Amino acid sequence: MKKLFFFVLWAVVFVLPAKVTLSKAVVSAWTISRGLDSQKLEEEAASIAGLTALRQKYFSVFFNGSYRYTSDKVEVKISDFPFPISADIPPGTVVLSAPNDNFDLKMSLVQPLYSGGCLSNAVKIEAIRGLAEKDLTRLKKIELAGKVKSSYFNYLLFCKKRDSLNFLLSNLNLHLQKMENLYTEELVKKSDLLETRAKADEIKLSVMDLEQLIAAEAVHFDSLCSYDPQDVDSQPVTKNESFDSAREYFLAGHPLLKSLDERTRIIQIQKKSISGAYLPQLSAFAELHYGRPGQNFFKDQWTFYVQGGLSVTMPVFNWNKGGRDKSLADIAGRKLENQRADFIRESEKNLRQLFLYKENLEKKLVLLDNLSANAAEDIRLKEELYEENQIDHTDLLAAMTNQERYLSNREELFTQMEMLKVNIDTLIGKCEEEE
């Protein structure tokens, strides 16, 4: 008997779905999100670009091959000599002649020595760009976490409304049975019985609508994180965060603000690179050639030779291109400042509205506690009055409906407060799953 009980217990464990936390559902959404994966690819691309910029400071090796044909060529005639060579050679005789065809294979090494800070600034720009992409990745994770949590609490809200209506429906069914028995004994009017049946049917219609909303929200939640919301167990977290502390957290750590700050730094470094491009650009080079005729024009054969030296370039006149580039950079910087200011102003407005809504919900909760207690007492009194034929049946139904509405609103308030916390965290850029 004990063995049978043990196996039945294990079977129940495997049949029942395992509960998962809401945080695990959020992490699952991060894993399957293609949009988040694309943003991570942007982060990876920035890292590769940073490595490329760093390698630009190192030497580079190039191979080059060329063929050249010239219709004219270098020739040395007897008449070119300032002194007589031989009396037997006619004056127009060609002594030395270069070939018309030239072949050259070259392996060259180039090492930048000084670039006016352009190469170093390029490394800094890509490093900062990588930080900006990381901030955007974190922003997408926070937004996705907010979507998952909001969907779950919407689902929970619909379920609580449905459960409240089902509870009222069960009470009405009991009341309906009582009405049918009293009607059989001709103690109540038929209109009272019909009113109760109509009220029960109205509630059934509302339950059907809520079932549709619950099913749709379950599909939405599953598409976000591949979990059924029924399998999620969320423990409410009490937070007494004030508006000032939330605003301070937002200004100090919101990913979008940090990303905008990083992009502003990039523009400042770009302006330095523009100025550095007008300084001398110095590089050393070394070349190994294998060509025909090589350096000796008059020796028509393949030979190796080496070249090396320094190369200096510096722009002298380009119609003030640098000034225009700096002006464009200043415009981009001002646009970022405007975007940052607009985002802060809009976010602070939304944050104030959320905290006003939170204060309103807390006040409503106190009132609903009182209303629920009063409604329960009201039903008890009206049941006695109705049995004594002192009030109409509709008054009793109204009292029962009011109690259900107060209880339902009270349960909905708790869920709305959880949703409010999610909205506040998403707005200020906070995500507990990252901690």
DOZA-61546 format. One record per residue (C-alpha): residue number from 1; residue in one letter; y, z, x. Coordinates in steps of 0.5 Angstrom, whole numbers, plus 500, padded with zeros to 3 digits. Layout:
// residues N
   i aa north  up east
 NUM  A     Y   Z    X
...
This chain:
// residues 435
   i aa north  up east
   1  M   500 500  500
   2  K   505 502  506
   3  K   503 495  509
   4  L   505 491  503
   5  F   511 495  502
   6  F   513 493  509
   7  F   512 486  508
   8  V   515 485  502
   9  L   521 489  505
  10  W   521 484  511
  11  A   521 478  506
  12  V   527 481  502
  13  V   531 481  509
  14  F   529 474  510
  15  V   531 471  503
  16  L   537 475  502
  17  P   543 471  506
  18  A   546 474  512
  19  K   553 477  511
  20  V   558 474  516
  21  T   565 477  518
  22  L   571 473  516
  23  S   573 473  523
  24  K   566 469  525
  25  A   568 464  519
  26  V   575 463  523
  27  V   571 462  530
  28  S   567 457  526
  29  A   573 453  523
  30  W   575 453  531
  31  T   569 450  533
  32  I   568 444  528
  33  S   575 442  527
  34  R   577 435  530
  35  G   584 436  530
  36  L   584 442  534
  37  D   579 439  539
  38  S   584 433  539
  39  Q   589 438  541
  40  K   584 441  547
  41  L   584 434  549
  42  E   591 433  550
  43  E   591 440  554
  44  E   585 437  558
  45  A   590 430  559
  46  A   595 435  562
  47  S   591 438  567
  48  I   589 431  569
  49  A   596 429  570
  50  G   598 435  574
  51  L   592 434  579
  52  T   595 426  579
  53  A   602 429  581
  54  L   599 433  586
  55  R   595 428  590
  56  Q   601 423  590
  57  K   604 428  595
  58  Y   598 426  600
  59  F   596 420  604
  60  S   594 414  600
  61  V   590 408  603
  62  F   590 401  601
  63  F   586 394  603
  64  N   590 388  602
  65  G   588 381  604
  66  S   592 375  604
  67  Y   592 367  606
  68  R   598 363  607
  69  Y   599 356  609
  70  T   606 353  612
  71  S   608 346  612
  72  D   612 348  618
  73  K   610 352  624
  74  V   612 355  631
  75  E   612 349  637
  76  V   614 350  644
  77  K   616 343  647
  78  I   617 342  654
  79  S   624 340  653
  80  D   625 348  650
  81  F   624 350  658
  82  P   631 352  661
  83  F   627 349  668
  84  P   623 343  670
  85  I   616 344  669
  86  S   613 337  672
  87  A   616 330  672
  88  D   609 327  670
  89  I   610 331  663
  90  P   614 327  658
  91  P   620 331  655
  92  G   618 331  648
  93  T   611 333  649
  94  V   608 340  645
  95  V   606 345  650
  96  L   604 351  645
  97  S   603 350  637
  98  A   602 355  632
  99  P   597 354  626
 100  N   599 352  619
 101  D   594 357  616
 102  N   594 364  616
 103  F   589 369  614
 104  D   590 377  614
 105  L   586 383  612
 106  K   590 389  612
 107  M   588 397  611
 108  S   594 401  611
 109  L   595 409  610
 110  V   602 411  607
 111  Q   604 418  608
 112  P   610 421  604
 113  L   614 425  608
 114  Y   620 426  604
 115  S   622 424  597
 116  G   628 428  595
 117  G   624 433  591
 118  C   621 428  586
 119  L   614 429  588
 120  S   614 437  588
 121  N   618 436  581
 122  A   613 432  578
 123  V   608 437  580
 124  K   612 442  576
 125  I   613 438  570
 126  E   606 437  569
 127  A   604 444  570
 128  I   609 446  565
 129  R   607 441  560
 130  G   600 444  561
 131  L   603 450  559
 132  A   606 447  553
 133  E   600 444  551
 134  K   596 450  551
 135  D   601 453  546
 136  L   600 448  541
 137  T   593 449  542
 138  R   594 456  540
 139  L   599 454  534
 140  K   593 450  531
 141  K   588 455  532
 142  I   593 460  528
 143  E   594 455  523
 144  L   587 454  522
 145  A   585 461  522
 146  G   591 462  516
 147  K   588 456  512
 148  V   581 459  512
 149  K   583 466  510
 150  S   588 464  505
 151  S   582 460  502
 152  Y   577 466  502
 153  F   582 470  499
 154  N   584 465  494
 155  Y   576 465  492
 156  L   576 472  492
 157  L   582 472  487
 158  F   579 467  482
 159  C   572 471  483
 160  K   576 478  481
 161  K   579 475  475
 162  R   573 472  473
 163  D   569 479  473
 164  S   575 482  469
 165  L   574 477  464
 166  N   567 478  464
 167  F   568 485  463
 168  L   572 485  457
 169  L   567 480  454
 170  S   562 485  455
 171  N   566 490  451
 172  L   568 485  446
 173  N   561 483  445
 174  L   559 491  444
 175  H   565 491  439
 176  L   563 485  436
 177  Q   556 488  434
 178  K   559 494  432
 179  M   563 489  427
 180  E   557 485  425
 181  N   554 492  423
 182  L   560 494  419
 183  Y   561 488  416
 184  T   554 488  413
 185  E   555 495  410
 186  E   562 492  407
 187  L   566 497  411
 188  V   570 492  415
 189  K   573 485  413
 190  K   571 478  415
 191  S   577 477  418
 192  D   576 482  423
 193  L   569 479  425
 194  L   572 472  426
 195  E   578 475  430
 196  T   573 478  435
 197  R   569 472  435
 198  A   575 468  436
 199  K   577 472  442
 200  A   571 472  445
 201  D   571 465  445
 202  E   578 464  448
 203  I   575 469  454
 204  K   569 464  455
 205  L   574 458  456
 206  S   578 462  461
 207  V   571 464  465
 208  M   569 457  465
 209  D   576 455  468
 210  L   575 460  473
 211  E   568 458  475
 212  Q   571 451  476
 213  L   576 454  480
 214  I   571 458  484
 215  A   567 452  485
 216  A   572 448  488
 217  E   575 453  493
 218  A   568 454  495
 219  V   567 447  497
 220  H   574 447  500
 221  F   572 454  504
 222  D   566 450  506
 223  S   569 444  509
 224  L   573 449  513
 225  C   568 453  517
 226  S   561 451  514
 227  Y   560 458  511
 228  D   559 459  503
 229  P   565 464  501
 230  Q   559 468  498
 231  D   556 470  505
 232  V   563 472  508
 233  D   564 480  508
 234  S   571 482  509
 235  Q   574 489  510
 236  P   581 490  508
 237  V   586 492  514
 238  T   591 496  513
 239  K   598 494  516
 240  N   604 498  516
 241  E   608 493  520
 242  S   616 493  518
 243  F   620 487  518
 244  D   624 488  525
 245  S   617 489  528
 246  A   614 482  525
 247  R   621 479  527
 248  E   621 481  534
 249  Y   613 479  535
 250  F   615 472  532
 251  L   621 471  537
 252  A   617 474  543
 253  G   611 470  542
 254  H   610 465  537
 255  P   607 459  540
 256  L   612 453  538
 257  L   618 457  541
 258  K   614 458  547
 259  S   612 450  547
 260  L   620 449  546
 261  D   622 453  552
 262  E   617 450  556
 263  R   619 443  554
 264  T   627 445  555
 265  R   624 447  563
 266  I   621 440  563
 267  I   628 437  562
 268  Q   632 441  567
 269  I   627 439  572
 270  Q   627 432  570
 271  K   634 432  571
 272  K   633 435  578
 273  S   628 429  580
 274  I   633 424  577
 275  S   638 427  583
 276  G   633 427  588
 277  A   631 419  587
 278  Y   638 418  590
 279  L   636 421  596
 280  P   633 418  602
 281  Q   625 417  601
 282  L   622 417  607
 283  S   614 415  609
 284  A   610 414  615
 285  F   605 408  615
 286  A   599 406  619
 287  E   596 399  619
 288  L   590 396  621
 289  H   590 388  621
 290  Y   584 383  622
 291  G   587 376  622
 292  R   588 369  624
 293  P   592 368  629
 294  G   594 375  629
 295  Q   601 377  632
 296  N   600 372  637
 297  F   602 365  634
 298  F   599 361  639
 299  K   592 364  639
 300  D   588 361  633
 301  Q   583 366  633
 302  W   581 372  629
 303  T   584 379  632
 304  F   585 386  631
 305  Y   591 389  632
 306  V   595 396  629
 307  Q   602 397  626
 308  G   605 403  625
 309  G   612 406  623
 310  L   617 410  619
 311  S   620 407  612
 312  V   626 409  609
 313  T   629 407  602
 314  M   635 409  598
 315  P   638 406  592
 316  V   645 404  594
 317  F   648 401  587
 318  N   644 400  580
 319  W   650 401  575
 320  N   650 408  575
 321  K   643 408  572
 322  G   642 416  574
 323  G   648 418  570
 324  R   645 414  564
 325  D   638 418  565
 326  K   642 425  566
 327  S   645 423  559
 328  L   639 422  556
 329  A   636 428  558
 330  D   642 432  556
 331  I   641 429  549
 332  A   633 431  549
 333  G   635 438  551
 334  R   640 439  545
 335  K   635 436  540
 336  L   630 441  543
 337  E   635 447  542
 338  N   637 444  535
 339  Q   630 444  533
 340  R   629 451  536
 341  A   635 454  532
 342  D   632 451  525
 343  F   625 453  526
 344  I   628 460  528
 345  R   633 460  522
 346  E   627 457  517
 347  S   622 462  519
 348  E   626 468  519
 349  K   628 466  512
 350  N   621 466  510
 351  L   619 472  513
 352  R   625 476  509
 353  Q   622 473  503
 354  L   615 475  504
 355  F   617 482  506
 356  L   621 482  499
 357  Y   615 480  496
 358  K   611 485  499
 359  E   615 491  497
 360  N   615 488  490
 361  L   607 488  490
 362  E   607 495  492
 363  K   612 497  487
 364  K   608 493  482
 365  L   601 497  484
 366  V   604 504  482
 367  L   606 501  475
 368  L   600 498  474
 369  D   596 505  476
 370  N   600 508  470
 371  L   599 502  465
 372  S   592 502  466
 373  A   591 510  465
 374  N   596 509  459
 375  A   592 503  456
 376  A   585 507  457
 377  E   588 513  453
 378  D   591 508  448
 379  I   584 504  446
 380  R   581 511  445
 381  L   587 513  440
 382  K   587 506  436
 383  E   579 506  436
 384  E   580 513  432
 385  L   586 510  428
 386  Y   582 504  426
 387  E   576 507  424
 388  E   580 511  419
 389  N   583 505  417
 390  Q   590 507  419
 391  I   592 501  423
 392  D   590 493  423
 393  H   584 491  427
 394  T   589 486  431
 395  D   592 492  434
 396  L   585 495  437
 397  L   584 488  440
 398  A   591 488  443
 399  A   590 494  446
 400  M   583 492  449
 401  T   586 486  452
 402  N   592 490  455
 403  Q   587 494  459
 404  E   583 488  461
 405  R   590 485  463
 406  Y   592 491  467
 407  L   586 492  471
 408  S   585 485  472
 409  N   592 485  475
 410  R   591 491  479
 411  E   585 488  483
 412  E   589 481  484
 413  L   594 485  487
 414  F   590 488  492
 415  T   588 481  494
 416  Q   595 478  494
 417  M   597 483  499
 418  E   591 481  503
 419  M   594 474  502
 420  L   601 476  504
 421  K   598 479  510
 422  V   595 473  512
 423  N   601 469  511
 424  I   606 474  515
 425  D   601 473  521
 426  T   601 466  521
 427  L   608 465  520
 428  I   610 470  526
 429  G   604 467  530
 430  K   599 473  530
 431  C   591 472  530
 432  E   587 477  531
 433  E   581 473  533
 434  E   584 471  539
 435  E   585 479  541
